[in-house]
Every structure is written in C-alpha cells, then in structure tokens.
Amino acid sequence: TEEDSAMGLKELVKQQLEQYFNELDDELPKDLYDQVIGQVEHALLLSALERTGFNQSKAADILGISRGTLRTRMKLFGMLS
C-alpha cells in the first residue's frame, strides 16, 4: 500500500542518516536540514523525470506539483540549461 511504501522510504532515510552520523565520528554538521532536503529533492525530481521519460507534465503530475514549480526546481538544481 501507499502507507507501507512511505514507511519504507522513511526507514531508508533514517538508516542513511544513521550511517552518515556514524561516519562523522561525533562531529555535528552545521546545515544538515538543507543538505538532506536538497539531495532528496534532486533525487526525487530526477527519479520522477526518468520514470516519465523526461515528460515534465507527467513528472509534475506524479509529484503533485505544477509544471512551473517543477521547472523552477529543476533550474535550481541545474537540471535545465
């Protein structure tokens, strides 16, 4: 179900964050929120675009955002020339 998939993603992210913290050897990052959100958003956009054959309208639809918002976010991540 969709709820099970969401829990799976949450657990995957949690595991990766635990691994990240372990690799820091007790050093705490300064901008973890921005790092995580930026990397996850980039991966999310890219995955949606790949899944839809880079059809921006379809990718925006499955992401639940407008095509304009998708293009704005793509520009931010250097995904558009």
N, C-alpha and C positions, 0 to 999 in steps of 0.2 A: 504494500500500500504506500501511498504518498507519505504518510506519517512515519512508516518504517524507514523509507529512504532518507527522510530528513534526519532521523535519529542516526542513521548510518553515517551521513555526512558530518554530523555534529561529533560523533565519536572519532572519525578520521581526523578532523581538525584538532580535536583535543589531543589525540596521540601525537600528531605532528608538533603541536606546541610543547608538549612534554619533552619530546626529543630535542627540540630547539633549545629549551631551557637547560636541559642536561648538557648540551654541547657548549653552553655559555660558561660553565664552571662557576656558578654563583654570581656572575656579572649580570646586572639587570639592564635591559635595553631602555633607551630613552623614548622611543616613538613606536612602540610595538603595535599600538592600535592602527596607526597609519600604514605601517608595513604590512600587517595582516590583511587589512581591508583592501589595500591597493593590489596586493598579489592575488588575493582571492577574486577580486572583481575582474582583473585582467584575465585570469584563467576562466572565469565564468563566461565572459564575453566571447573569448576565443572558442571555447567549447560549443557555445550556442551557435556561433557563426559556422564552425566546422560542421556541426550536426545538420545545419540547414543549407550546406553548400555555399556558404557566404552570402545567402539571401538575407539582407538586412531587415526587411519587413518581417519575414518569418522568424528570424532570430529575436527581434524585438517582441514579437507576439509571444514566443515561448518564455521570454524573460519577464513579460508583464510590464514592459515599458514602451514608450513611444519610439518610433524610428528616429526621431530627432534627438531624443535623450541617448539612444544607443550611439548615434553618430558623434554626439558631444563627448561621450565617454571614450569612444574609440579614438577620437582626436587627442584626448588627454593622455592616452596610453601609447600614442604614436602608431596607431593601427590604421590611420588614414594618411595619405600623402597631402 
